Amino acid sequence: GLAGAFADSWLGATVQAMYRCRVCGSETERAVHCGSASERIRGFGWMTNDAVNLLSSLMAGALAALLGELL
Ligand SMILES: [Zn+2]
C-alpha cells in the first residue's frame, strides 16, 4: 500500500547501494558497469533491490500494525 511505497522509496534513497562507474561516470545500482568494477558512493553493498523490497514490506506491516493500535 501507500506505506509500503513510502518505505520503499525512503529505503531506496538511504540504504540501497549506489555505485559510480569508473568508465562512463554514470550512477548505477550495479557493482559492475561497462565491464569494470564500480566505485560505491553510498548505501551498503549487501542492500540489494530485493533486500529493500523485503525490508519495506516488513516496515509497511509494522507501520500498519502501529496505526491499527492507535486508531
Ligand atoms: Zn559505465
PDB file of the backbone (N, CA, C, O) and the ligand in Angstrom, with CONECT records:
HET     ZN  A 101       1
ATOM      1  N   GLY A   1       0.814  -1.213   0.000  1.00  0.00           N
ATOM      2  CA  GLY A   1       0.000   0.000   0.000  1.00  0.00           C
ATOM      3  C   GLY A   1       0.842   1.254   0.000  1.00  0.00           C
ATOM      4  O   GLY A   1       2.003   1.239  -0.409  1.00  0.00           O
ATOM      5  N   LEU A   2       0.261   2.320   0.452  1.00  0.00           N
ATOM      6  CA  LEU A   2       0.930   3.624   0.464  1.00  0.00           C
ATOM      7  C   LEU A   2       2.168   3.609   1.357  1.00  0.00           C
ATOM      8  O   LEU A   2       3.222   4.136   0.999  1.00  0.00           O
ATOM      9  N   ALA A   3       2.009   2.984   2.545  1.00  0.00           N
ATOM     10  CA  ALA A   3       3.139   2.921   3.479  1.00  0.00           C
ATOM     11  C   ALA A   3       4.288   2.141   2.867  1.00  0.00           C
ATOM     12  O   ALA A   3       5.455   2.485   3.057  1.00  0.00           O
ATOM     13  N   GLY A   4       3.955   1.096   2.135  1.00  0.00           N
ATOM     14  CA  GLY A   4       4.982   0.281   1.500  1.00  0.00           C
ATOM     15  C   GLY A   4       5.734   1.061   0.447  1.00  0.00           C
ATOM     16  O   GLY A   4       6.957   0.961   0.346  1.00  0.00           O
ATOM     17  N   ALA A   5       5.007   1.840  -0.341  1.00  0.00           N
ATOM     18  CA  ALA A   5       5.644   2.648  -1.379  1.00  0.00           C
ATOM     19  C   ALA A   5       6.533   3.706  -0.745  1.00  0.00           C
ATOM     20  O   ALA A   5       7.618   4.002  -1.245  1.00  0.00           O
ATOM     21  N   PHE A   6       6.066   4.269   0.356  1.00  0.00           N
ATOM     22  CA  PHE A   6       6.852   5.279   1.058  1.00  0.00           C
ATOM     23  C   PHE A   6       8.129   4.676   1.616  1.00  0.00           C
ATOM     24  O   PHE A   6       9.218   5.220   1.435  1.00  0.00           O
ATOM     25  N   ALA A   7       7.983   3.533   2.304  1.00  0.00           N
ATOM     26  CA  ALA A   7       9.139   2.869   2.902  1.00  0.00           C
ATOM     27  C   ALA A   7      10.123   2.457   1.811  1.00  0.00           C
ATOM     28  O   ALA A   7      11.337   2.553   1.992  1.00  0.00           O
ATOM     29  N   ASP A   8       9.601   2.005   0.695  1.00  0.00           N
ATOM     30  CA  ASP A   8      10.445   1.551  -0.407  1.00  0.00           C
ATOM     31  C   ASP A   8      11.298   2.686  -0.954  1.00  0.00           C
ATOM     32  O   ASP A   8      12.499   2.520  -1.168  1.00  0.00           O
ATOM     33  N   SER A   9      10.679   3.835  -1.181  1.00  0.00           N
ATOM     34  CA  SER A   9      11.441   4.946  -1.749  1.00  0.00           C
ATOM     35  C   SER A   9      12.399   5.524  -0.720  1.00  0.00           C
ATOM     36  O   SER A   9      13.500   5.959  -1.056  1.00  0.00           O
ATOM     37  N   TRP A  10      11.967   5.525   0.548  1.00  0.00           N
ATOM     38  CA  TRP A  10      12.844   6.046   1.604  1.00  0.00           C
ATOM     39  C   TRP A  10      14.074   5.157   1.755  1.00  0.00           C
ATOM     40  O   TRP A  10      15.206   5.638   1.799  1.00  0.00           O
ATOM     41  N   LEU A  11      13.826   3.851   1.834  1.00  0.00           N
ATOM     42  CA  LEU A  11      14.944   2.911   1.963  1.00  0.00           C
ATOM     43  C   LEU A  11      15.826   2.967   0.727  1.00  0.00           C
ATOM     44  O   LEU A  11      17.053   2.940   0.821  1.00  0.00           O
ATOM     45  N   GLY A  12      15.186   3.046  -0.433  1.00  0.00           N
ATOM     46  CA  GLY A  12      15.947   3.095  -1.671  1.00  0.00           C
ATOM     47  C   GLY A  12      16.853   4.302  -1.724  1.00  0.00           C
ATOM     48  O   GLY A  12      17.947   4.246  -2.285  1.00  0.00           O
ATOM     49  N   ALA A  13      16.391   5.406  -1.130  1.00  0.00           N
ATOM     50  CA  ALA A  13      17.176   6.640  -1.184  1.00  0.00           C
ATOM     51  C   ALA A  13      18.263   6.676  -0.123  1.00  0.00           C
ATOM     52  O   ALA A  13      19.212   7.452  -0.239  1.00  0.00           O
ATOM     53  N   THR A  14      18.140   5.843   0.916  1.00  0.00           N
ATOM     54  CA  THR A  14      19.085   5.966   2.020  1.00  0.00           C
ATOM     55  C   THR A  14      20.065   4.807   2.125  1.00  0.00           C
ATOM     56  O   THR A  14      21.266   5.026   2.285  1.00  0.00           O
ATOM     57  N   VAL A  15      19.568   3.575   2.036  1.00  0.00           N
ATOM     58  CA  VAL A  15      20.454   2.445   2.327  1.00  0.00           C
ATOM     59  C   VAL A  15      20.846   1.628   1.099  1.00  0.00           C
ATOM     60  O   VAL A  15      21.839   0.900   1.129  1.00  0.00           O
ATOM     61  N   GLN A  16      20.070   1.745   0.018  1.00  0.00           N
ATOM     62  CA  GLN A  16      20.395   0.939  -1.149  1.00  0.00           C
ATOM     63  C   GLN A  16      21.719   1.399  -1.755  1.00  0.00           C
ATOM     64  O   GLN A  16      21.971   2.594  -1.906  1.00  0.00           O
ATOM     65  N   ALA A  17      22.549   0.428  -2.095  1.00  0.00           N
ATOM     66  CA  ALA A  17      23.864   0.735  -2.626  1.00  0.00           C
ATOM     67  C   ALA A  17      23.756   1.426  -3.985  1.00  0.00           C
ATOM     68  O   ALA A  17      22.999   1.006  -4.860  1.00  0.00           O
ATOM     69  N   MET A  18      24.534   2.493  -4.133  1.00  0.00           N
ATOM     70  CA  MET A  18      24.625   3.161  -5.424  1.00  0.00           C
ATOM     71  C   MET A  18      26.098   3.236  -5.790  1.00  0.00           C
ATOM     72  O   MET A  18      26.952   3.489  -4.940  1.00  0.00           O
ATOM     73  N   TYR A  19      26.375   3.018  -7.036  1.00  0.00           N
ATOM     74  CA  TYR A  19      27.761   2.998  -7.497  1.00  0.00           C
ATOM     75  C   TYR A  19      27.946   4.010  -8.616  1.00  0.00           C
ATOM     76  O   TYR A  19      26.996   4.386  -9.302  1.00  0.00           O
ATOM     77  N   ARG A  20      29.185   4.442  -8.784  1.00  0.00           N
ATOM     78  CA  ARG A  20      29.503   5.278  -9.932  1.00  0.00           C
ATOM     79  C   ARG A  20      30.498   4.512 -10.801  1.00  0.00           C
ATOM     80  O   ARG A  20      31.527   4.028 -10.329  1.00  0.00           O
ATOM     81  N   CYS A  21      30.164   4.422 -12.057  1.00  0.00           N
ATOM     82  CA  CYS A  21      31.011   3.701 -12.997  1.00  0.00           C
ATOM     83  C   CYS A  21      32.317   4.465 -13.210  1.00  0.00           C
ATOM     84  O   CYS A  21      32.315   5.674 -13.440  1.00  0.00           O
ATOM     85  N   ARG A  22      33.430   3.734 -13.130  1.00  0.00           N
ATOM     86  CA  ARG A  22      34.734   4.379 -13.331  1.00  0.00           C
ATOM     87  C   ARG A  22      35.015   4.619 -14.810  1.00  0.00           C
ATOM     88  O   ARG A  22      35.915   5.378 -15.170  1.00  0.00           O
ATOM     89  N   VAL A  23      34.233   3.960 -15.660  1.00  0.00           N
ATOM     90  CA  VAL A  23      34.486   4.075 -17.100  1.00  0.00           C
ATOM     91  C   VAL A  23      33.677   5.210 -17.718  1.00  0.00           C
ATOM     92  O   VAL A  23      34.229   6.113 -18.347  1.00  0.00           O
ATOM     93  N   CYS A  24      32.326   5.148 -17.524  1.00  0.00           N
ATOM     94  CA  CYS A  24      31.478   6.152 -18.182  1.00  0.00           C
ATOM     95  C   CYS A  24      31.014   7.228 -17.204  1.00  0.00           C
ATOM     96  O   CYS A  24      30.456   8.237 -17.634  1.00  0.00           O
ATOM     97  N   GLY A  25      31.232   7.039 -15.878  1.00  0.00           N
ATOM     98  CA  GLY A  25      30.932   8.083 -14.908  1.00  0.00           C
ATOM     99  C   GLY A  25      29.484   8.157 -14.477  1.00  0.00           C
ATOM    100  O   GLY A  25      29.137   9.042 -13.696  1.00  0.00           O
ATOM    101  N   SER A  26      28.611   7.261 -14.953  1.00  0.00           N
ATOM    102  CA  SER A  26      27.203   7.347 -14.583  1.00  0.00           C
ATOM    103  C   SER A  26      26.932   6.612 -13.280  1.00  0.00           C
ATOM    104  O   SER A  26      27.655   5.681 -12.925  1.00  0.00           O
ATOM    105  N   GLU A  27      25.865   7.040 -12.552  1.00  0.00           N
ATOM    106  CA  GLU A  27      25.471   6.368 -11.319  1.00  0.00           C
ATOM    107  C   GLU A  27      24.648   5.138 -11.666  1.00  0.00           C
ATOM    108  O   GLU A  27      23.811   5.175 -12.567  1.00  0.00           O
ATOM    109  N   THR A  28      24.891   4.046 -10.943  1.00  0.00           N
ATOM    110  CA  THR A  28      24.206   2.796 -11.228  1.00  0.00           C
ATOM    111  C   THR A  28      23.974   2.014  -9.942  1.00  0.00           C
ATOM    112  O   THR A  28      24.679   2.214  -8.952  1.00  0.00           O
ATOM    113  N   GLU A  29      22.982   1.121  -9.956  1.00  0.00           N
ATOM    114  CA  GLU A  29      22.751   0.236  -8.815  1.00  0.00           C
ATOM    115  C   GLU A  29      23.642  -0.990  -8.894  1.00  0.00           C
ATOM    116  O   GLU A  29      23.704  -1.779  -7.952  1.00  0.00           O
ATOM    117  N   ARG A  30      24.326  -1.151 -10.008  1.00  0.00           N
ATOM    118  CA  ARG A  30      25.129  -2.352 -10.212  1.00  0.00           C
ATOM    119  C   ARG A  30      26.578  -2.141  -9.780  1.00  0.00           C
ATOM    120  O   ARG A  30      27.143  -1.063  -9.963  1.00  0.00           O
ATOM    121  N   ALA A  31      27.168  -3.186  -9.206  1.00  0.00           N
ATOM    122  CA  ALA A  31      28.543  -3.112  -8.725  1.00  0.00           C
ATOM    123  C   ALA A  31      29.541  -3.191  -9.875  1.00  0.00           C
ATOM    124  O   ALA A  31      30.712  -2.843  -9.726  1.00  0.00           O
ATOM    125  N   VAL A  32      29.057  -3.652 -11.014  1.00  0.00           N
ATOM    126  CA  VAL A  32      29.923  -3.737 -12.191  1.00  0.00           C
ATOM    127  C   VAL A  32      29.240  -3.026 -13.348  1.00  0.00           C
ATOM    128  O   VAL A  32      28.072  -3.294 -13.633  1.00  0.00           O
ATOM    129  N   HIS A  33      29.943  -2.129 -14.016  1.00  0.00           N
ATOM    130  CA  HIS A  33      29.380  -1.374 -15.139  1.00  0.00           C
ATOM    131  C   HIS A  33      30.452  -1.234 -16.197  1.00  0.00           C
ATOM    132  O   HIS A  33      31.629  -1.066 -15.878  1.00  0.00           O
ATOM    133  N   CYS A  34      30.060  -1.302 -17.425  1.00  0.00           N
ATOM    134  CA  CYS A  34      30.993  -1.195 -18.542  1.00  0.00           C
ATOM    135  C   CYS A  34      32.132  -2.220 -18.402  1.00  0.00           C
ATOM    136  O   CYS A  34      33.259  -1.964 -18.828  1.00  0.00           O
ATOM    137  N   GLY A  35      31.831  -3.368 -17.810  1.00  0.00           N
ATOM    138  CA  GLY A  35      32.829  -4.419 -17.681  1.00  0.00           C
ATOM    139  C   GLY A  35      33.893  -4.139 -16.644  1.00  0.00           C
ATOM    140  O   GLY A  35      34.915  -4.822 -16.593  1.00  0.00           O
ATOM    141  N   SER A  36      33.650  -3.112 -15.799  1.00  0.00           N
ATOM    142  CA  SER A  36      34.640  -2.751 -14.789  1.00  0.00           C
ATOM    143  C   SER A  36      33.952  -2.560 -13.443  1.00  0.00           C
ATOM    144  O   SER A  36      32.793  -2.146 -13.408  1.00  0.00           O
ATOM    145  N   ALA A  37      34.633  -2.851 -12.329  1.00  0.00           N
ATOM    146  CA  ALA A  37      34.058  -2.681 -11.004  1.00  0.00           C
ATOM    147  C   ALA A  37      33.764  -1.203 -10.751  1.00  0.00           C
ATOM    148  O   ALA A  37      34.602  -0.339 -11.009  1.00  0.00           O
ATOM    149  N   SER A  38      32.551  -0.922 -10.237  1.00  0.00           N
ATOM    150  CA  SER A  38      32.161   0.464  -9.972  1.00  0.00           C
ATOM    151  C   SER A  38      32.595   0.880  -8.579  1.00  0.00           C
ATOM    152  O   SER A  38      32.871   0.042  -7.721  1.00  0.00           O
ATOM    153  N   GLU A  39      32.650   2.186  -8.367  1.00  0.00           N
ATOM    154  CA  GLU A  39      33.014   2.747  -7.067  1.00  0.00           C
ATOM    155  C   GLU A  39      31.729   2.994  -6.277  1.00  0.00           C
ATOM    156  O   GLU A  39      30.819   3.647  -6.787  1.00  0.00           O
ATOM    157  N   ARG A  40      31.630   2.474  -5.006  1.00  0.00           N
ATOM    158  CA  ARG A  40      30.412   2.682  -4.230  1.00  0.00           C
ATOM    159  C   ARG A  40      30.392   4.107  -3.699  1.00  0.00           C
ATOM    160  O   ARG A  40      31.354   4.549  -3.071  1.00  0.00           O
ATOM    161  N   ILE A  41      29.300   4.830  -3.947  1.00  0.00           N
ATOM    162  CA  ILE A  41      29.212   6.223  -3.490  1.00  0.00           C
ATOM    163  C   ILE A  41      28.293   6.363  -2.288  1.00  0.00           C
ATOM    164  O   ILE A  41      28.437   7.318  -1.526  1.00  0.00           O
ATOM    165  N   ARG A  42      27.347   5.441  -2.089  1.00  0.00           N
ATOM    166  CA  ARG A  42      26.533   5.458  -0.873  1.00  0.00           C
ATOM    167  C   ARG A  42      25.823   4.127  -0.707  1.00  0.00           C
ATOM    168  O   ARG A  42      25.825   3.284  -1.605  1.00  0.00           O
ATOM    169  N   GLY A  43      25.209   3.952   0.475  1.00  0.00           N
ATOM    170  CA  GLY A  43      24.472   2.735   0.737  1.00  0.00           C
ATOM    171  C   GLY A  43      25.375   1.608   1.199  1.00  0.00           C
ATOM    172  O   GLY A  43      26.556   1.809   1.483  1.00  0.00           O
ATOM    173  N   PHE A  44      24.793   0.415   1.268  1.00  0.00           N
ATOM    174  CA  PHE A  44      25.516  -0.765   1.727  1.00  0.00           C
ATOM    175  C   PHE A  44      25.572  -1.777   0.591  1.00  0.00           C
ATOM    176  O   PHE A  44      24.606  -1.965  -0.150  1.00  0.00           O
ATOM    177  N   GLY A  45      26.722  -2.422   0.475  1.00  0.00           N
ATOM    178  CA  GLY A  45      26.897  -3.377  -0.604  1.00  0.00           C
ATOM    179  C   GLY A  45      25.906  -4.519  -0.569  1.00  0.00           C
ATOM    180  O   GLY A  45      25.540  -5.053  -1.616  1.00  0.00           O
ATOM    181  N   TRP A  46      25.453  -4.911   0.647  1.00  0.00           N
ATOM    182  CA  TRP A  46      24.549  -6.059   0.768  1.00  0.00           C
ATOM    183  C   TRP A  46      23.094  -5.648   0.548  1.00  0.00           C
ATOM    184  O   TRP A  46      22.220  -6.504   0.406  1.00  0.00           O
ATOM    185  N   MET A  47      22.830  -4.325   0.518  1.00  0.00           N
ATOM    186  CA  MET A  47      21.443  -3.874   0.401  1.00  0.00           C
ATOM    187  C   MET A  47      21.025  -3.826  -1.069  1.00  0.00           C
ATOM    188  O   MET A  47      21.080  -2.785  -1.724  1.00  0.00           O
ATOM    189  N   THR A  48      20.612  -4.976  -1.551  1.00  0.00           N
ATOM    190  CA  THR A  48      20.178  -5.050  -2.941  1.00  0.00           C
ATOM    191  C   THR A  48      18.740  -4.570  -3.057  1.00  0.00           C
ATOM    192  O   THR A  48      18.079  -4.293  -2.056  1.00  0.00           O
ATOM    193  N   ASN A  49      18.276  -4.477  -4.274  1.00  0.00           N
ATOM    194  CA  ASN A  49      16.895  -4.071  -4.513  1.00  0.00           C
ATOM    195  C   ASN A  49      15.911  -5.041  -3.865  1.00  0.00           C
ATOM    196  O   ASN A  49      14.874  -4.630  -3.345  1.00  0.00           O
ATOM    197  N   ASP A  50      16.244  -6.333  -3.899  1.00  0.00           N
ATOM    198  CA  ASP A  50      15.388  -7.338  -3.270  1.00  0.00           C
ATOM    199  C   ASP A  50      15.319  -7.134  -1.765  1.00  0.00           C
ATOM    200  O   ASP A  50      14.250  -7.245  -1.165  1.00  0.00           O
ATOM    201  N   ALA A  51      16.467  -6.835  -1.154  1.00  0.00           N
ATOM    202  CA  ALA A  51      16.511  -6.613   0.288  1.00  0.00           C
ATOM    203  C   ALA A  51      15.696  -5.379   0.649  1.00  0.00           C
ATOM    204  O   ALA A  51      15.009  -5.371   1.671  1.00  0.00           O
ATOM    205  N   VAL A  52      15.761  -4.340  -0.172  1.00  0.00           N
ATOM    206  CA  VAL A  52      14.982  -3.126   0.065  1.00  0.00           C
ATOM    207  C   VAL A  52      13.491  -3.438  -0.007  1.00  0.00           C
ATOM    208  O   VAL A  52      12.714  -2.975   0.828  1.00  0.00           O
ATOM    209  N   ASN A  53      13.097  -4.223  -1.007  1.00  0.00           N
ATOM    210  CA  ASN A  53      11.682  -4.596  -1.148  1.00  0.00           C
ATOM    211  C   ASN A  53      11.193  -5.376   0.066  1.00  0.00           C
ATOM    212  O   ASN A  53      10.098  -5.131   0.573  1.00  0.00           O
ATOM    213  N   LEU A  54      12.016  -6.321   0.528  1.00  0.00           N
ATOM    214  CA  LEU A  54      11.659  -7.137   1.686  1.00  0.00           C
ATOM    215  C   LEU A  54      11.523  -6.270   2.935  1.00  0.00           C
ATOM    216  O   LEU A  54      10.538  -6.367   3.666  1.00  0.00           O
ATOM    217  N   LEU A  55      12.521  -5.425   3.170  1.00  0.00           N
ATOM    218  CA  LEU A  55      12.515  -4.544   4.337  1.00  0.00           C
ATOM    219  C   LEU A  55      11.325  -3.599   4.300  1.00  0.00           C
ATOM    220  O   LEU A  55      10.689  -3.352   5.324  1.00  0.00           O
ATOM    221  N   SER A  56      11.024  -3.073   3.123  1.00  0.00           N
ATOM    222  CA  SER A  56       9.932  -2.099   3.040  1.00  0.00           C
ATOM    223  C   SER A  56       8.592  -2.768   3.309  1.00  0.00           C
ATOM    224  O   SER A  56       7.706  -2.142   3.892  1.00  0.00           O
ATOM    225  N   SER A  57       8.413  -4.045   2.896  1.00  0.00           N
ATOM    226  CA  SER A  57       7.145  -4.708   3.231  1.00  0.00           C
ATOM    227  C   SER A  57       7.067  -4.996   4.725  1.00  0.00           C
ATOM    228  O   SER A  57       5.988  -4.928   5.315  1.00  0.00           O
ATOM    229  N   LEU A  58       8.208  -5.318   5.343  1.00  0.00           N
ATOM    230  CA  LEU A  58       8.224  -5.522   6.792  1.00  0.00           C
ATOM    231  C   LEU A  58       7.869  -4.226   7.511  1.00  0.00           C
ATOM    232  O   LEU A  58       7.079  -4.221   8.456  1.00  0.00           O
ATOM    233  N   MET A  59       8.463  -3.128   7.050  1.00  0.00           N
ATOM    234  CA  MET A  59       8.195  -1.827   7.674  1.00  0.00           C
ATOM    235  C   MET A  59       6.750  -1.422   7.475  1.00  0.00           C
ATOM    236  O   MET A  59       6.125  -0.876   8.385  1.00  0.00           O
ATOM    237  N   ALA A  60       6.209  -1.686   6.281  1.00  0.00           N
ATOM    238  CA  ALA A  60       4.819  -1.341   5.997  1.00  0.00           C
ATOM    239  C   ALA A  60       3.888  -2.120   6.917  1.00  0.00           C
ATOM    240  O   ALA A  60       2.897  -1.581   7.410  1.00  0.00           O
ATOM    241  N   GLY A  61       4.213  -3.400   7.147  1.00  0.00           N
ATOM    242  CA  GLY A  61       3.406  -4.213   8.044  1.00  0.00           C
ATOM    243  C   GLY A  61       3.452  -3.688   9.463  1.00  0.00           C
ATOM    244  O   GLY A  61       2.429  -3.615  10.144  1.00  0.00           O
ATOM    245  N   ALA A  62       4.663  -3.316   9.911  1.00  0.00           N
ATOM    246  CA  ALA A  62       4.834  -2.783  11.258  1.00  0.00           C
ATOM    247  C   ALA A  62       4.085  -1.460  11.407  1.00  0.00           C
ATOM    248  O   ALA A  62       3.451  -1.195  12.428  1.00  0.00           O
ATOM    249  N   LEU A  63       4.176  -0.638  10.363  1.00  0.00           N
ATOM    250  CA  LEU A  63       3.507   0.669  10.369  1.00  0.00           C
ATOM    251  C   LEU A  63       1.992   0.495  10.424  1.00  0.00           C
ATOM    252  O   LEU A  63       1.298   1.189  11.166  1.00  0.00           O
ATOM    253  N   ALA A  64       1.497  -0.439   9.627  1.00  0.00           N
ATOM    254  CA  ALA A  64       0.054  -0.703   9.596  1.00  0.00           C
ATOM    255  C   ALA A  64      -0.425  -1.192  10.958  1.00  0.00           C
ATOM    256  O   ALA A  64      -1.488  -0.782  11.425  1.00  0.00           O
ATOM    257  N   ALA A  65       0.362  -2.077  11.606  1.00  0.00           N
ATOM    258  CA  ALA A  65       0.017  -2.591  12.925  1.00  0.00           C
ATOM    259  C   ALA A  65       0.005  -1.459  13.952  1.00  0.00           C
ATOM    260  O   ALA A  65      -0.860  -1.392  14.824  1.00  0.00           O
ATOM    261  N   LEU A  66       0.996  -0.570  13.819  1.00  0.00           N
ATOM    262  CA  LEU A  66       1.117   0.571  14.723  1.00  0.00           C
ATOM    263  C   LEU A  66      -0.094   1.493  14.582  1.00  0.00           C
ATOM    264  O   LEU A  66      -0.676   1.924  15.577  1.00  0.00           O
ATOM    265  N   LEU A  67      -0.466   1.789  13.340  1.00  0.00           N
ATOM    266  CA  LEU A  67      -1.611   2.651  13.083  1.00  0.00           C
ATOM    267  C   LEU A  67      -2.884   1.989  13.597  1.00  0.00           C
ATOM    268  O   LEU A  67      -3.778   2.666  14.104  1.00  0.00           O
ATOM    269  N   GLY A  68      -2.968   0.652  13.466  1.00  0.00           N
ATOM    270  CA  GLY A  68      -4.125  -0.085  13.953  1.00  0.00           C
ATOM    271  C   GLY A  68      -4.256   0.045  15.462  1.00  0.00           C
ATOM    272  O   GLY A  68      -5.365   0.115  15.991  1.00  0.00           O
ATOM    273  N   GLU A  69      -3.102   0.076  16.164  1.00  0.00           N
ATOM    274  CA  GLU A  69      -3.100   0.222  17.612  1.00  0.00           C
ATOM    275  C   GLU A  69      -3.610   1.600  18.016  1.00  0.00           C
ATOM    276  O   GLU A  69      -4.345   1.744  18.993  1.00  0.00           O
ATOM    277  N   LEU A  70      -3.207   2.616  17.245  1.00  0.00           N
ATOM    278  CA  LEU A  70      -3.547   3.986  17.595  1.00  0.00           C
ATOM    279  C   LEU A  70      -5.008   4.314  17.333  1.00  0.00           C
ATOM    280  O   LEU A  70      -5.611   5.107  18.056  1.00  0.00           O
ATOM    281  N   LEU A  71      -5.579   3.703  16.295  1.00  0.00           N
ATOM    282  CA  LEU A  71      -6.945   4.064  15.914  1.00  0.00           C
ATOM    283  C   LEU A  71      -7.999   3.361  16.767  1.00  0.00           C
ATOM    284  O   LEU A  71      -9.196   3.566  16.563  1.00  0.00           O
TER     285      LEU A  71
HETATM  286 ZN    ZN A 101      29.588   2.566 -17.284  1.00  0.00          ZN2+
END
